[in-house]
């Protein structure tokens, strides 16, 4: 399978360290030190995101290893977060923090209570649990503080009632609201829910049966784009987030055994498709090319229709953009390219180099990459519209996936996590490191 290749920029090592340090700054400064909650984005009076909080728990070990945070502070931050979730209100009250062991998508940054009548989110809770399990795997010393981290992480993960969240067709529901009950949408087809299903199947208290994963996988879409066959999902982030924590290299479930690849190779193919779509540029957007791509769920210019160079263009705000099929209004997300580094470094590194040195999208703010930009929108620079905000769930994957590329730290930590291994085996995964782990036990 051919692809567009370029030489790796010689400064890629220092560049990756710089990218990580800028991404880390978001968690350093956008976190409530008393609760550990992390702001969803940098807009004034914006609530916390439990997914971003899970990424913060995963970021602390990386920051310690990279000399960005001392271990004592990392332990204190981790404990503050876990103690908050232990003590926060669980129940069906409209302003509780969670229910049935899950948590609301957005929480008030100050009080930690539900914000905006948002949904109790199963997948965002899964990202939070993954962060807790990462902390438990990293802080292994026999000290009172580190023992408490491990005990609280286990307590909070075990509390989630996955059987309650299961829909009639066997899949997991998107969420629940106390005012109206379960959301009608379910996790079906391939997307970022892969990690969530592993955690649901691996639960020692409320585990779902293997048939739940089979129900999810039964709605997969295997497609062909630009002479590349792969398990399709349009937004690039869906091919990344589960891989932040689980090393899918060399392990396969029944679906991937039949296709002769693994989920890591699938993410590589999805990354290559994104670049080829930008080269093809079927809708004629400005800026797209071999070193300018990355379409995912992202912030956008806003709901508007504008005539640009004689073409009527429809633009959107925050939405689930995707390629080669899906919503595309010319908005690109540098963070999504950075988070694809482990899958396809030969095309990611030149693109990051272009974003940094040609478009100057990185060093204008302490938090690094602008969340998204749209050259077609027009303006005073080649970038056109640029998002005014930074998001925790954008900066987190940069920091964490770059670390997986550099050292494999998170992958190594979670390989030894009993819930992760139990979930993978229940889903039918075998091979590689998973079989090796089994032989050691």
RODO-2510 file (C-alpha; in nm, 4 decimals, decimal comma):
residues 441
     n   res          X          Y          Z
     1     x     0,0000     0,0000     0,0000
     2     x     0,1632     0,3212    -0,1151
     3     x     0,1425     0,6535     0,0631
     4     x     0,2795     1,0047     0,0427
     5     x     0,6071     1,0057     0,2332
     6     x     0,8463     1,2785     0,3342
     7     x     1,1598     1,2886     0,5420
     8     x     1,1327     1,3326     0,9160
     9     x     1,2325     1,6859     1,0216
    10     x     1,5727     1,6668     1,1927
    11     x     1,4490     1,8599     1,4972
    12     x     1,1621     1,6181     1,5706
    13     x     1,3042     1,5113     1,9109
    14     x     1,3217     1,8597     2,0643
    15     x     0,9988     1,9475     1,8843
    16     x     0,8099     1,6643     2,0545
    17     x     0,9397     1,7687     2,3964
    18     x     0,8231     2,1223     2,3262
    19     x     0,4800     2,0028     2,2124
    20     x     0,4399     1,7981     2,5298
    21     x     0,5405     2,0779     2,7637
    22     x     0,2905     2,3168     2,6051
    23     x     0,0108     2,0595     2,6189
    24     x     0,0912     1,9879     2,9841
    25     x     0,0480     2,3563     3,0684
    26     x    -0,3278     2,3229     3,0155
    27     x    -0,3545     2,0710     3,3004
    28     x    -0,1132     2,2682     3,5119
    29     x    -0,3241     2,5843     3,5029
    30     x    -0,6818     2,4823     3,4122
    31     x    -0,7351     2,2494     3,7100
    32     x    -0,9167     2,3198     4,0366
    33     x    -0,6531     2,2174     4,2940
    34     x    -0,9172     2,1335     4,5566
    35     x    -1,1232     1,8922     4,3453
    36     x    -0,8852     1,7992     4,0641
    37     x    -1,1526     1,8912     3,8097
    38     x    -1,0224     2,0169     3,4746
    39     x    -1,1968     2,2842     3,2704
    40     x    -1,3530     2,1586     2,9486
    41     x    -1,2275     2,4682     2,7652
    42     x    -1,0834     2,8121     2,8322
    43     x    -1,4069     3,0112     2,7893
    44     x    -1,5051     3,2229     3,0934
    45     x    -1,7058     3,0414     3,3627
    46     x    -1,6980     2,7157     3,1671
    47     x    -1,7574     2,3860     3,3514
    48     x    -1,5235     2,0928     3,3980
    49     x    -1,5110     1,7899     3,1715
    50     x    -1,4848     1,4483     3,3361
    51     x    -1,3054     1,3182     3,0247
    52     x    -1,0437     1,5934     3,0546
    53     x    -1,0137     1,5110     3,4254
    54     x    -0,9399     1,1494     3,3358
    55     x    -0,6721     1,2718     3,0973
    56     x    -0,5238     1,4825     3,3772
    57     x    -0,4952     1,1739     3,5993
    58     x    -0,3111     1,0067     3,3125
    59     x    -0,1000     1,3162     3,2495
    60     x     0,0471     1,3324     3,5994
    61     x     0,2677     1,0223     3,5535
    62     x     0,3866     1,1588     3,2188
    63     x     0,4650     1,4967     3,3754
    64     x     0,6630     1,3291     3,6534
    65     x     0,8618     1,1163     3,4093
    66     x     0,9379     1,4180     3,1893
    67     x     1,0408     1,6459     3,4756
    68     x     0,7403     1,8757     3,4338
    69     x     0,5952     1,8022     3,7792
    70     x     0,7462     1,6686     4,0987
    71     x     0,6127     1,3395     4,2299
    72     x     0,4886     1,4861     4,5574
    73     x     0,2669     1,7360     4,3750
    74     x     0,1449     1,4682     4,1344
    75     x     0,0401     1,2486     4,4274
    76     x    -0,1391     1,5397     4,5953
    77     x    -0,3272     1,6295     4,2771
    78     x    -0,4226     1,2684     4,2147
    79     x    -0,5489     1,2195     4,5685
    80     x    -0,7497     1,5435     4,5580
    81     x    -0,9236     1,4194     4,2424
    82     x    -0,9988     1,0697     4,3705
    83     x    -1,1178     1,1947     4,7093
    84     x    -1,3498     1,4408     4,5375
    85     x    -1,5180     1,1662     4,3364
    86     x    -1,5362     0,9423     4,6410
    87     x    -1,7101     1,2106     4,8467
    88     x    -1,9257     1,3693     4,5745
    89     x    -2,2993     1,3069     4,5726
    90     x    -2,4233     0,9970     4,3909
    91     x    -2,7976     0,9809     4,3377
    92     x    -3,0897     1,0779     4,1178
    93     x    -3,1015     1,4395     4,2364
    94     x    -3,0816     1,6825     3,9454
    95     x    -2,7692     1,8511     4,0808
    96     x    -2,5763     1,5436     4,1948
    97     x    -2,2274     1,4722     4,0609
    98     x    -2,3123     1,1225     3,9434
    99     x    -2,5422     0,8231     3,9617
   100     x    -2,4912     0,4470     3,9638
   101     x    -2,1165     0,4999     3,9754
   102     x    -2,1102     0,7098     3,6562
   103     x    -2,0648     1,0867     3,6316
   104     x    -2,2194     1,3744     3,4452
   105     x    -2,0386     1,4894     3,1335
   106     x    -1,9885     1,8432     3,2652
   107     x    -1,9473     1,9480     3,6285
   108     x    -1,9352     2,2908     3,7860
   109     x    -1,5681     2,3830     3,8273
   110     x    -1,6223     2,5151     4,1781
   111     x    -1,8867     2,2883     4,3330
   112     x    -1,8379     1,9738     4,1266
   113     x    -2,2120     1,9383     4,0697
   114     x    -2,3893     1,8693     3,7418
   115     x    -2,3789     2,1550     3,4916
   116     x    -2,6323     2,2553     3,2241
   117     x    -2,8677     1,9618     3,2761
   118     x    -2,6125     1,7579     3,0833
   119     x    -2,6270     1,3808     3,0497
   120     x    -2,4743     1,1184     3,2729
   121     x    -2,2104     1,0063     3,0228
   122     x    -2,0968     0,6449     2,9947
   123     x    -1,8081     0,7078     2,7565
   124     x    -1,6767     1,0152     2,9370
   125     x    -1,6973     0,8214     3,2634
   126     x    -1,4874     0,5525     3,0931
   127     x    -1,2147     0,8057     3,0131
   128     x    -1,2258     0,9147     3,3766
   129     x    -1,1939     0,5535     3,4951
   130     x    -0,9042     0,4978     3,2558
   131     x    -0,7235     0,7876     3,4201
   132     x    -0,7906     0,6396     3,7624
   133     x    -0,6551     0,3014     3,6554
   134     x    -0,3481     0,4720     3,5089
   135     x    -0,2806     0,6412     3,8430
   136     x    -0,3249     0,3110     4,0254
   137     x    -0,0801     0,1402     3,7910
   138     x     0,1829     0,4141     3,8214
   139     x     0,1813     0,4903     4,1941
   140     x     0,2890     0,1497     4,3253
   141     x     0,5024     0,2414     4,6283
   142     x     0,4082     0,1038     4,9707
   143     x     0,3289     0,4413     5,1251
   144     x    -0,0020     0,5557     5,2794
   145     x    -0,0645     0,8077     5,0007
   146     x     0,0078     0,5733     4,7133
   147     x    -0,1853     0,2877     4,8723
   148     x    -0,4815     0,5247     4,9028
   149     x    -0,4548     0,6119     4,5325
   150     x    -0,4779     0,2450     4,4406
   151     x    -0,7635     0,1760     4,6825
   152     x    -0,9711     0,4740     4,5700
   153     x    -0,9177     0,4029     4,2009
   154     x    -1,0401     0,0474     4,2501
   155     x    -1,3349     0,1585     4,4643
   156     x    -1,4542     0,4147     4,2110
   157     x    -1,4151     0,1882     3,9099
   158     x    -1,5926    -0,1007     4,0820
   159     x    -1,8877     0,1263     4,1643
   160     x    -1,9933     0,1778     3,8003
   161     x    -2,3043    -0,0283     3,7257
   162     x    -2,2536    -0,1240     3,3623
   163     x    -2,5476    -0,3643     3,3649
   164     x    -2,7800    -0,0723     3,4437
   165     x    -2,6409     0,1189     3,1424
   166     x    -2,6920    -0,1703     2,8999
   167     x    -2,9675    -0,1276     2,6400
   168     x    -3,2119    -0,3953     2,5301
   169     x    -3,0053    -0,4809     2,2205
   170     x    -2,6999    -0,5529     2,4353
   171     x    -2,5060    -0,2355     2,3587
   172     x    -2,4276     0,0391     2,6097
   173     x    -2,6427     0,3512     2,6173
   174     x    -2,4917     0,6927     2,5588
   175     x    -2,6250     0,8329     2,8825
   176     x    -2,9080     0,9184     3,1168
   177     x    -3,0820     1,2253     3,2570
   178     x    -3,2827     1,2355     3,5811
   179     x    -3,5503     1,4429     3,4074
   180     x    -3,6152     1,2026     3,1189
   181     x    -3,4300     0,8758     3,1714
   182     x    -3,2004     0,7080     2,9204
   183     x    -3,0927     0,8871     2,6044
   184     x    -3,2248     0,6973     2,3005
   185     x    -2,8800     0,6752     2,1381
   186     x    -2,6579     0,3713     2,1963
   187     x    -2,2903     0,3008     2,1345
   188     x    -2,3013     0,1221     1,8008
   189     x    -2,0439     0,0892     1,5256
   190     x    -1,6750     0,1588     1,5576
   191     x    -1,5803     0,4754     1,7469
   192     x    -1,4133     0,5905     2,0674
   193     x    -1,6326     0,3483     2,2636
   194     x    -1,3819     0,0631     2,2230
   195     x    -1,2124     0,1470     2,5553
   196     x    -1,5496     0,1766     2,7283
   197     x    -1,6513    -0,1733     2,6243
   198     x    -1,3246    -0,3147     2,7566
   199     x    -1,3853    -0,1484     3,0935
   200     x    -1,7468    -0,2700     3,0992
   201     x    -1,6491    -0,6298     3,0201
   202     x    -1,3589    -0,6202     3,2679
   203     x    -1,5538    -0,4916     3,5681
   204     x    -1,5128    -0,7149     3,8745
   205     x    -1,8545    -0,6102     4,0090
   206     x    -2,0962    -0,5240     3,7249
   207     x    -1,9407    -0,6810     3,4158
   208     x    -2,1248    -0,7020     3,0881
   209     x    -2,1145    -1,0359     2,9028
   210     x    -1,9054    -1,0837     2,5847
   211     x    -2,2302    -1,0596     2,3875
   212     x    -2,2345    -0,6850     2,4620
   213     x    -1,9132    -0,6371     2,2666
   214     x    -2,0444    -0,8617     1,9907
   215     x    -2,3587    -0,6473     1,9700
   216     x    -2,1449    -0,3357     1,9303
   217     x    -1,9127    -0,4916     1,6718
   218     x    -2,2062    -0,6256     1,4697
   219     x    -2,2668    -0,2704     1,3461
   220     x    -1,9087    -0,2107     1,2237
   221     x    -1,8628    -0,0628     0,8736
   222     x    -1,5667    -0,1964     0,6755
   223     x    -1,5059     0,0460     0,3886
   224     x    -1,2593     0,1251     0,1132
   225     x    -1,1273     0,4746     0,0475
   226     x    -0,8318     0,5772    -0,1680
   227     x    -0,7421     0,2092    -0,2199
   228     x    -0,7273     0,1573     0,1576
   229     x    -0,9547    -0,0934     0,3338
   230     x    -1,0335    -0,0133     0,6969
   231     x    -1,2908    -0,0115     0,9743
   232     x    -1,4559     0,3212     0,9184
   233     x    -1,5392     0,6092     1,1460
   234     x    -1,5145     0,9624     1,0110
   235     x    -1,3783     1,1861     1,2919
   236     x    -1,0057     1,1256     1,3422
   237     x    -1,0258     1,1345     1,7230
   238     x    -1,2368     0,8173     1,7267
   239     x    -0,9322     0,6268     1,5996
   240     x    -0,7137     0,7662     1,8792
   241     x    -0,8760     0,7954     2,2209
   242     x    -0,9012     0,4259     2,3125
   243     x    -0,5382     0,3898     2,1983
   244     x    -0,4253     0,6455     2,4557
   245     x    -0,4557     0,3745     2,7206
   246     x    -0,4632     0,0363     2,5449
   247     x    -0,1808    -0,0961     2,3289
   248     x    -0,3661    -0,2653     2,0443
   249     x    -0,0485    -0,3570     1,8557
   250     x    -0,0391    -0,7294     1,7858
   251     x    -0,3633    -0,8214     1,9646
   252     x    -0,6801    -0,9033     1,7737
   253     x    -1,0443    -0,9815     1,8313
   254     x    -1,2498    -1,2001     1,5970
   255     x    -1,3277    -0,9123     1,3617
   256     x    -0,9656    -0,8094     1,3183
   257     x    -0,8432    -1,1690     1,2897
   258     x    -1,0787    -1,2052     0,9957
   259     x    -0,9399    -0,8874     0,8367
   260     x    -0,5763    -0,9776     0,9002
   261     x    -0,4880    -0,6567     1,0856
   262     x    -0,5243    -0,5112     1,4366
   263     x    -0,6892    -0,1938     1,5649
   264     x    -0,3556    -0,0106     1,5687
   265     x    -0,3034    -0,0792     1,1988
   266     x    -0,6631     0,0269     1,1424
   267     x    -0,5895     0,3643     1,3034
   268     x    -0,2845     0,3962     1,0821
   269     x    -0,5023     0,3400     0,7768
   270     x    -0,7590     0,5921     0,8973
   271     x    -0,4767     0,8457     0,9365
   272     x    -0,3511     0,7795     0,5833
   273     x    -0,7036     0,8206     0,4474
   274     x    -0,7289     1,1615     0,6127
   275     x    -0,4127     1,2818     0,4409
   276     x    -0,5214     1,1436     0,1047
   277     x    -0,8596     1,3097     0,1391
   278     x    -0,6849     1,6431     0,1975
   279     x    -0,4668     1,5888    -0,1094
   280     x    -0,7735     1,5002    -0,3164
   281     x    -0,9681     1,7894    -0,1611
   282     x    -1,2957     1,7027    -0,3360
   283     x    -1,4806     2,0077    -0,1980
   284     x    -1,2069     2,2537    -0,2923
   285     x    -1,1292     2,3997     0,0495
   286     x    -0,8337     2,6354     0,0918
   287     x    -0,5142     2,5078     0,2491
   288     x    -0,5772     2,1337     0,2243
   289     x    -0,2787     1,9249     0,1156
   290     x    -0,0229     1,6586     0,2021
   291     x     0,0968     1,8622     0,5009
   292     x    -0,2317     2,0262     0,5964
   293     x    -0,5044     1,7833     0,7090
   294     x    -0,6813     1,6566     1,0214
   295     x    -1,0621     1,6498     1,0306
   296     x    -1,2338     1,5558     1,3552
   297     x    -1,4968     1,6638     1,6071
   298     x    -1,3945     2,0213     1,6710
   299     x    -1,4795     2,3836     1,7262
   300     x    -1,5672     2,5752     1,4105
   301     x    -1,6390     2,9250     1,2790
   302     x    -2,0089     2,8997     1,3672
   303     x    -2,3375     2,8468     1,1883
   304     x    -2,3115     3,0574     0,8759
   305     x    -2,3490     3,0482     0,4988
   306     x    -2,1052     3,2619     0,3044
   307     x    -2,0193     3,3130    -0,0603
   308     x    -1,6447     3,2633    -0,1002
   309     x    -1,4804     3,2904    -0,4424
   310     x    -1,8206     3,2387    -0,6006
   311     x    -1,9024     2,9263    -0,4007
   312     x    -2,1727     2,9091    -0,1335
   313     x    -2,0107     2,7584     0,1764
   314     x    -2,1922     2,6270     0,4856
   315     x    -1,9939     2,6564     0,8099
   316     x    -2,0615     2,5051     1,1515
   317     x    -1,9755     2,5528     1,5168
   318     x    -1,8671     2,2606     1,7350
   319     x    -1,9644     1,9436     1,5506
   320     x    -1,8463     1,5941     1,4616
   321     x    -1,6564     1,6593     1,1391
   322     x    -1,5235     1,3567     0,9539
   323     x    -1,3526     1,2342     0,6371
   324     x    -1,3706     1,1049     0,3701
   325     x    -1,7451     1,0825     0,4364
   326     x    -1,9098     1,3132     0,6831
   327     x    -1,9340     1,6790     0,7618
   328     x    -1,6502     1,8932     0,6262
   329     x    -1,6568     2,2723     0,6174
   330     x    -1,2835     2,3334     0,5749
   331     x    -1,2008     2,3201     0,9484
   332     x    -0,8801     2,1394     1,0476
   333     x    -0,7500     2,0394     1,3927
   334     x    -0,3731     2,0259     1,4528
   335     x    -0,4146     1,8394     1,7821
   336     x    -0,5773     1,5459     1,6022
   337     x    -0,2749     1,5190     1,3745
   338     x    -0,0385     1,5232     1,6730
   339     x    -0,2370     1,2489     1,8463
   340     x    -0,1920     1,0294     1,5361
   341     x     0,1872     1,0322     1,5701
   342     x     0,2279     0,6682     1,6841
   343     x     0,0255     0,5435     1,3875
   344     x     0,1939     0,7251     1,0983
   345     x     0,4969     0,9314     1,2040
   346     x     0,6196     0,9626     0,8453
   347     x     0,3236     1,1850     0,7532
   348     x     0,2458     1,3334     1,0954
   349     x     0,5870     1,4857     1,1674
   350     x     0,6079     1,6857     0,8420
   351     x     0,2529     1,8081     0,8996
   352     x     0,3325     1,9208     1,2535
   353     x     0,6416     2,0939     1,1186
   354     x     0,4214     2,2779     0,8669
   355     x     0,1651     2,3753     1,1306
   356     x     0,4366     2,5078     1,3602
   357     x     0,6831     2,6755     1,1244
   358     x     0,4705     2,7793     0,8263
   359     x     0,1278     2,8479     0,9767
   360     x     0,2572     2,9470     1,3238
   361     x    -0,0278     2,7636     1,4962
   362     x     0,1594     2,6532     1,8064
   363     x     0,3677     2,9096     1,9913
   364     x     0,1282     3,2011     2,0121
   365     x    -0,0243     3,0645     2,3342
   366     x     0,1211     2,8850     2,6416
   367     x    -0,1072     2,5858     2,5744
   368     x     0,0352     2,5200     2,2292
   369     x    -0,1681     2,4243     1,9252
   370     x    -0,4783     2,6224     1,8428
   371     x    -0,7737     2,3826     1,8704
   372     x    -0,8856     2,4293     1,5088
   373     x    -0,8630     2,6667     1,2145
   374     x    -1,0378     2,7226     0,8829
   375     x    -0,8412     2,8783     0,5945
   376     x    -1,1495     2,8913     0,3702
   377     x    -1,3289     3,1291     0,6085
   378     x    -1,0875     3,4042     0,5065
   379     x    -0,9049     3,6649     0,7079
   380     x    -0,5696     3,8327     0,7454
   381     x    -0,3603     3,5144     0,7556
   382     x    -0,3330     3,1827     0,5716
   383     x    -0,5061     3,0210     0,8711
   384     x    -0,8297     3,2124     0,8213
   385     x    -1,0556     3,1563     1,1216
   386     x    -0,8792     3,0282     1,4371
   387     x    -1,0604     2,8949     1,7425
   388     x    -1,0307     3,1367     2,0357
   389     x    -1,0464     2,8508     2,2875
   390     x    -0,8358     2,5597     2,4082
   391     x    -0,9913     2,2288     2,5138
   392     x    -0,8756     1,9742     2,7691
   393     x    -0,9781     1,6788     2,5521
   394     x    -0,7612     1,8239     2,2714
   395     x    -0,4454     1,8955     2,4681
   396     x    -0,4673     1,5663     2,6593
   397     x    -0,4261     1,3369     2,3568
   398     x    -0,1281     1,5436     2,2379
   399     x     0,0564     1,4949     2,5669
   400     x    -0,0409     1,1309     2,6112
   401     x    -0,0037     0,9973     2,2583
   402     x     0,3303     1,1706     2,2115
   403     x     0,4429     0,9930     2,5283
   404     x     0,3251     0,6607     2,3911
   405     x     0,5333     0,7299     2,0813
   406     x     0,8379     0,8298     2,2856
   407     x     0,8317     0,5680     2,5626
   408     x     0,5071     0,3693     2,5526
   409     x     0,4501     0,4687     2,9161
   410     x     0,0708     0,4523     2,9275
   411     x     0,0592     0,1350     2,7198
   412     x     0,3068    -0,0323     2,9547
   413     x     0,1166     0,0768     3,2648
   414     x    -0,2219    -0,0481     3,1470
   415     x    -0,0870    -0,3794     3,0149
   416     x    -0,0675    -0,4873     3,3767
   417     x    -0,4135    -0,3598     3,4719
   418     x    -0,6410    -0,6540     3,5638
   419     x    -0,9630    -0,4850     3,4386
   420     x    -0,8050    -0,4027     3,1019
   421     x    -0,6730    -0,7555     3,0552
   422     x    -1,0016    -0,9096     3,1696
   423     x    -1,2011    -0,6894     2,9335
   424     x    -0,9785    -0,7667     2,6360
   425     x    -0,9978    -1,1406     2,6966
   426     x    -1,3744    -1,1314     2,7451
   427     x    -1,4032    -0,9533     2,4103
   428     x    -1,2022    -1,2306     2,2448
   429     x    -0,8696    -1,0528     2,2055
   430     x    -0,5587    -1,2693     2,1892
   431     x    -0,1987    -1,2577     2,0719
   432     x     0,1055    -1,0415     2,1350
   433     x     0,1590    -0,8901     2,4757
   434     x    -0,1790    -1,0129     2,6031
   435     x    -0,0786    -1,3777     2,5619
   436     x     0,2612    -1,3001     2,7124
   437     x     0,0970    -1,1435     3,0177
   438     x    -0,1120    -1,4559     3,0618
   439     x     0,1961    -1,6798     3,0581
   440     x     0,3568    -1,4720     3,3330
   441     x     0,0607    -1,5202     3,5691
***
